[in-house]
Structures are given as structure tokens and as C-alpha cells.
Amino acid sequence: MEDTGAVTVPPHHPALRDAAPAVFWLDDPAAPPPLPHLAGNTTCDLAVVGAGFTGLWCAYLAKQRQPSLDVVVVEARHTAAAASGRNGGFCDASLTHGFANGLSRFPGELTTLDRLGLDNLDAIEATVRKHGISCDMERTGMLDVAVEPWQAEELVEAAAAMRVYGYDVDALDAGAVRAQVRSPTYEGGLWIHGRTALLNPARLAWGLRRLCLEAGVRIHEGTAVTGVQDSGERVTLRSAHGELVARRVALATNADRPLLARLRPFILPVYDYVLVSEPLTAAQLVSVGWANRQGVGDSGNQFHYYRLTSDGRILWGGYDAVYYNGGLITAGHDQRPATFARLAGQFFETFPQLEGLRFTHTWGGVIDTCARFCVFFGTAHRARLAYAAGYTGLGVGASRFGGNVLLDLLSGEQTERTALGMVAGKPVPFPPEPLRSAVIQLTRASLARADRHEGRRDLWLRTLDRLGLGFDS
Ligand SMILES: Cc1cc2nc3c(=O)[nH]c(=O)nc-3n(C[C@H](O)[C@H](O)[C@H](O)COP(=O)(O)OP(=O)(O)OC[C@H]3O[C@@H](n4cnc5c(N)ncnc54)[C@H](O)[C@@H]3O)c2cc1C
């Protein structure tokens, strides 16, 4: 995690010379036209705020549960404008930001969480197939790679722990992992089968938007909710375009400033940055191997995630996770040349055989980091309003689970999901500013030091671990 401090790499890299400052997934002729904003006051049974994955799944699943329900989605910008259209497209079964985080925070219910997570991923795939959503979904599995010997040892230990929980994993030595994806930096790897799909996230969001509209959901884009008010039996959402009075409200606003003040201490908006290359030539593809097309992540505290796209590009993101002082979210932060240059340099260290490849797109997006790194839930206004937030960097798959939990909470139904400690519990809140920025700076320095010293966590990180506090992306 990094704040706005000085970056020592030069802010340019020759491979970035022609890159457009644009989100690859959103730069697509298939992008649907905008939907009209709210026009005057209206009412509905269920109002959903936010047209990212959480809001869209919530609205779609609400209509699946009860087709006659009158559902309205209001979105400040356009569908998939925020994290849902800007991510790496790793759609994971994990509801807990990965196995290790799940094991450390929810050991007693990890088996249940893993089963629900796999069911959730299967259901996403079934929806995509049944409704012909052309989002290039491929269930490739995940390849965790070690780029330091200590990481390779940790992956061997992780493989053993995962097998206890029934994971289908292959622990790979340096030779075996390089036979999968050719990088001279790899010291070992772990191929986790069956639990990760890669997809085009914007296409998935647009597909869900279509399903919602076909089911009769009204979606108003360009409609920012500016306030929430209790109106007796109902909840009123205010906007510049009119008021929406709803029997129930689902807040799915992710990293944006929460409409409920009580939520603000729990969420930290953290910027994550991404590059996409031009399509690789056939010879370049042969030089990297990657025949099984897995999603790849390296194993440091500061990590990269990378993958092939359906048209043979490489998406490469992560490493710097930037918290701007005061938690500022602004379009100006979508581009960060120094981070792009650093990412490009690290890309060619990983794949020196691709020297000469150009990047075509650079962008950033905001992650809703919470101290436990996975989604949390709650209700307000006498349970007429429910919220889901805090996915950190792994919400593409978990957002469907989030949408379902929102509906469970709003209906008052007791389900296997609502019985989970993970659903009932909350993360530890972050301290207020200016302490928050100081804590982040200290943590960032400690995490970088741990990566340089065989993963050894210093006193500060061990203290945070004991308090259940942390930062991740
Ligand atoms: C660069 C990047 C890479 C990532 N990579 C991955 C990955 O590979 N795999 C993975 O699982 N996760 C990844 N994530 C995280 C993942 O994208 C998110 O967890 C997920 O998209 C969250 O979906 P959401 O619907 O909750 O939020 P969002 O997609 O952020 O949607 C929230 C919506 O609410 C709207 N909104 C906010 N406030 C208001 C308001 N007041 N009124 C009206 N509308 C409002 C916003 O405009 C936005 O459209 C990544 C995130 C980023 C930024």
C-alpha cells in the first residue's frame, strides 16, 4: 500500500508511448447506450443504489425471487463505470479474499464459505451460459507464482493446507511452473484448479444490465443519490433529478463515499492500476507458453495479477496500491504515470522475451478496502435498508453472493448465508485522518520491508495482525 509519497522510478517507459489513458474493457463498440436519468419523483418496492456487479445481481436476483416486485436501480454514472468495469476480470469462488484470509479469519466456517463460494461461481457461469452473455468466461484456474525462494516455501505449505479443505491443487517446482508460463523469475508455483474463471467484466455487467431490463427493472443512469431519509414505512432517496421512495433499499456503492455516515470508518478507497498490451504475435505467444491460460498472481505483499485476454493481449496490474490522502476519489487519479512506468518495468523483468511489446491502455480504479479484506453487511432504518461493501480486490465473483445476502437481509429471511459469522460480523474500523494516513504510510513501509526480508513481518505488522487490522488490494 502506498500513499501519495514520492515515487523513484522515471514516469515514462518506451512501451507506454502510444498507450491510451482508457479502460480496455470499456473501450468497446459493444458498450450499450446510456439510460435516462430519473425524471421526477417515483416509488418502488426495491431501490438499488449502484449499477456495478453488486447492484445488478441484487436487482436481477430480486426479480428471480419475485417477478412482480417493482425494482429500480439508480446509478450516479453509467453501468460498470467504477470497479466492475475496470478490474482484472478474475472471477473467483472465494468469498473471503482468498483461502489464507478465509482460514485466518473464519476457520470454523471456511468449509461452508468455500461451498457457498463454489456454488456462487457455478451460478454465475450458469447465468452467463443460459442467457448468452458474451463475456469470454473461461474457467482456467489460478496460478500463484513465487518470485522469491521464501514465497516458494510458503506456496508448498499453502498447498498442504488447501488439500485439507478439499482443494484440487498442484504444487509446482521452478521447472514445472515455467513449463506452464515461461518467466525466468519463477521459483515455484501453485495451480489451483476449478475455482477461478477469467472473463470480460464490462461485458458481464452489460449482460446483467440487459437481463435486468428484460425482467422489467427500471435503471436510471446519471442519477447520483445525495441523501437517504427515513419516511416512516418507507425510505426516501434524494437526487438532483427527483426523489425515489422505496419500501426497501439496497446500497451497492462500493468504494464511493458511503451514503450512511456510520459506514465511513470501515472503508478505505485504494487505487489499483492496470496496463493492457497490444495482442501478442503467434511467436510471442509461443515464447510465453501459457497454453492453459490461467490467471496468474505473484505472492509478495505487493503483488501483480496478470492474464491473457480473449484476443491474446496481456493484462498486467497491481503492485502499487495507492491511498490518496483524505481518501480522495477523482477522475484525475485514474492515471498515474509513475505507477504505469513501474508496472511496465516489472512486466519486462517477468517476460524479457517480450521486449518491444507495446501497451495500448492504462487505467486505474478504486477498491473498497476494509480491514478484513472481504465483504461485510449491515442494515439501517429498521432493516428497510441493507448495504454490502468492503470486497477489497476480490469482488467480481463475491458480488453475486453480496446481492443475495442483501435480499436475505431485506426480506428478514433466515438463510444459511445470514447465519454466517462472516455475514453478521464487521471489520475493525480504520482510525480517522490524519492518523489514518500515518498508519498507512507505516504499514506500507513495513510490507515493502517484509517483501525484501523473506516475508518476515515486523512488530508493527504483527500487532496489526493481532488486532485483525490490515491493508490489502
Ligand atoms: C483495478 C481493479 C482491479 C480489480 N481486479 C479484480 C479482479 O480481477 N477480480 C476481482 O474479483 N475483483 C477485482 N477488483 C474488485 C472488483 O472490481 C470489485 O470488488 C467489484 O467490482 C465490486 O462491485 P460493486 O458493484 O460492489 O462496486 P462498483 O462496481 O464500484 O459499483 C458501485 C457503483 O455505485 C455507484 N454509486 C456510488 N455512489 C452512488 C450514489 N451516491 N448514487 C448512485 N450511484 C452511486 C458508482 O458509480 C458505481 O457504479 C478490482 C478492482 C479494481 C479497481
The ligand as an SDF file (V2000), in Angstrom:
LIG
                    3D

 53 58  0  0  0  0  0  0  0  0999 V2000
   -8.2380   -2.0290  -10.9050 C   0  0  0  0  0  0  0  0  0  0  0  0
   -9.0830   -3.0510  -10.2140 C   0  0  0  0  0  0  0  0  0  0  0  0
   -8.8340   -4.3940  -10.4200 C   0  0  0  0  0  0  0  0  0  0  0  0
   -9.6340   -5.3520   -9.7960 C   0  0  0  0  0  0  0  0  0  0  0  0
   -9.4470   -6.6690  -10.1220 N   0  0  0  0  0  0  0  0  0  0  0  0
  -10.3080   -7.5960   -9.6320 C   0  0  0  0  0  0  0  0  0  0  0  0
  -10.2680   -8.9360  -10.0960 C   0  0  0  0  0  0  0  0  0  0  0  0
   -9.5290   -9.2770  -11.0130 O   0  0  0  0  0  0  0  0  0  0  0  0
  -11.0990   -9.8370   -9.5040 N   0  0  0  0  0  0  0  0  0  0  0  0
  -11.9760   -9.4750   -8.5300 C   0  0  0  0  0  0  0  0  0  0  0  0
  -12.7040  -10.3360   -8.0150 O   0  0  0  0  0  0  0  0  0  0  0  0
  -12.0910   -8.1860   -8.1300 N   0  0  0  0  0  0  0  0  0  0  0  0
  -11.3070   -7.2380   -8.6800 C   0  0  0  0  0  0  0  0  0  0  0  0
  -11.4630   -5.9440   -8.3170 N   0  0  0  0  0  0  0  0  0  0  0  0
  -12.5400   -5.5930   -7.3850 C   0  0  0  0  0  0  0  0  0  0  0  0
  -13.9130   -5.6770   -8.0670 C   0  0  0  0  0  0  0  0  0  0  0  0
  -13.8790   -4.9640   -9.2830 O   0  0  0  0  0  0  0  0  0  0  0  0
  -14.9890   -5.0980   -7.1370 C   0  0  0  0  0  0  0  0  0  0  0  0
  -14.9260   -5.7630   -5.8880 O   0  0  0  0  0  0  0  0  0  0  0  0
  -16.4000   -5.2570   -7.6750 C   0  0  0  0  0  0  0  0  0  0  0  0
  -16.4840   -4.7910   -9.0000 O   0  0  0  0  0  0  0  0  0  0  0  0
  -17.3610   -4.5020   -6.7720 C   0  0  0  0  0  0  0  0  0  0  0  0
  -18.6120   -4.3650   -7.4220 O   0  0  0  0  0  0  0  0  0  0  0  0
  -19.6530   -3.3330   -6.8350 P   0  0  0  0  0  0  0  0  0  0  0  0
  -20.8660   -3.4180   -7.6590 O   0  0  0  0  0  0  0  0  0  0  0  0
  -19.8170   -3.5910   -5.3740 O   0  0  0  0  0  0  0  0  0  0  0  0
  -18.9650   -1.9140   -6.9640 O   0  0  0  0  0  0  0  0  0  0  0  0
  -18.7730   -0.9210   -8.2130 P   0  0  0  0  0  0  0  0  0  0  0  0
  -18.5370   -1.6280   -9.4690 O   0  0  0  0  0  0  0  0  0  0  0  0
  -17.7430    0.0680   -7.7680 O   0  0  0  0  0  0  0  0  0  0  0  0
  -20.1680   -0.2140   -8.3400 O   0  0  0  0  0  0  0  0  0  0  0  0
  -20.6430    0.7570   -7.4360 C   0  0  0  0  0  0  0  0  0  0  0  0
  -21.4930    1.7130   -8.2300 C   0  0  0  0  0  0  0  0  0  0  0  0
  -22.1800    2.5780   -7.3370 O   0  0  0  0  0  0  0  0  0  0  0  0
  -22.2690    3.8360   -7.9560 C   0  0  0  0  0  0  0  0  0  0  0  0
  -22.5230    4.8280   -6.9100 N   0  0  0  0  0  0  0  0  0  0  0  0
  -21.7190    5.1570   -5.8810 C   0  0  0  0  0  0  0  0  0  0  0  0
  -22.2880    6.0880   -5.0990 N   0  0  0  0  0  0  0  0  0  0  0  0
  -23.5010    6.3570   -5.6610 C   0  0  0  0  0  0  0  0  0  0  0  0
  -24.5560    7.2370   -5.3150 C   0  0  0  0  0  0  0  0  0  0  0  0
  -24.4830    8.0330   -4.2420 N   0  0  0  0  0  0  0  0  0  0  0  0
  -25.6450    7.2750   -6.1080 N   0  0  0  0  0  0  0  0  0  0  0  0
  -25.7380    6.4630   -7.1980 C   0  0  0  0  0  0  0  0  0  0  0  0
  -24.7630    5.6050   -7.5640 N   0  0  0  0  0  0  0  0  0  0  0  0
  -23.6530    5.5590   -6.8020 C   0  0  0  0  0  0  0  0  0  0  0  0
  -20.9230    4.0130   -8.6440 C   0  0  0  0  0  0  0  0  0  0  0  0
  -20.9700    4.9820   -9.6710 O   0  0  0  0  0  0  0  0  0  0  0  0
  -20.6650    2.5980   -9.1400 C   0  0  0  0  0  0  0  0  0  0  0  0
  -21.0700    2.4200  -10.4920 O   0  0  0  0  0  0  0  0  0  0  0  0
  -10.6790   -4.9560   -8.9090 C   0  0  0  0  0  0  0  0  0  0  0  0
  -10.9230   -3.6020   -8.7050 C   0  0  0  0  0  0  0  0  0  0  0  0
  -10.1460   -2.6460   -9.3550 C   0  0  0  0  0  0  0  0  0  0  0  0
  -10.4600   -1.1990   -9.1320 C   0  0  0  0  0  0  0  0  0  0  0  0
  1  2  1  0
  2  3  1  0
  2 52  2  0
  3  4  2  0
  4  5  1  0
  4 50  1  0
  5  6  2  0
  6  7  1  0
  6 13  1  0
  7  8  2  0
  7  9  1  0
  9 10  1  0
 10 11  2  0
 10 12  1  0
 12 13  2  0
 13 14  1  0
 14 15  1  0
 14 50  1  0
 15 16  1  0
 16 17  1  0
 16 18  1  0
 18 19  1  0
 18 20  1  0
 20 21  1  0
 20 22  1  0
 22 23  1  0
 23 24  1  0
 24 25  2  0
 24 26  1  0
 24 27  1  0
 27 28  1  0
 28 29  2  0
 28 30  1  0
 28 31  1  0
 31 32  1  0
 32 33  1  0
 33 34  1  0
 33 48  1  0
 34 35  1  0
 35 36  1  0
 35 46  1  0
 36 37  1  0
 36 45  1  0
 37 38  2  0
 38 39  1  0
 39 40  1  0
 39 45  2  0
 40 41  1  0
 40 42  2  0
 42 43  1  0
 43 44  2  0
 44 45  1  0
 46 47  1  0
 46 48  1  0
 48 49  1  0
 50 51  2  0
 51 52  1  0
 52 53  1  0
M  END
$$$$
